[in-house]
């Protein structure tokens, strides 16, 4: 028991630090990431939709920015606005 604890302590001290995460890749030419990240200063509230799937009483809650609901998914969660 003591040997295992001692070995774990030594390994935790001597293990090298994790490498920093690589920078995200730029989108390919012709592809726009505008729907996922709206322009700064624009009003884009987070909208949550609660769905009750058939066969269960446990609801699923999905939250996304309003732009993503309307442009990417093609759903208007706020009809009449």
Steps between C-alpha positions, in 0.01 A plus 500: 500500500775742596701410189201571274435836664868591481519402132189704418641804681833475315332456161269794557799722576718382212244486217551775239243775464235452233566667167287807427193441286547576129329806356168429323526460126365773275186412301555392142451750219135563425377378837358751742494461874274803540200300623697341782663828608289809439659843450592684817246749623203319348217388722497120494323357806539141609173315451417170668243254363353226721392190311304202635604202281241231436516213746658684791402753761854635528529828306809594300613862511705641210648850519653680202543860385201631305706537178592132506138395549381714208779468243674168565210289625224677306276522807346816642460436874336841546210508252333837480811701586 
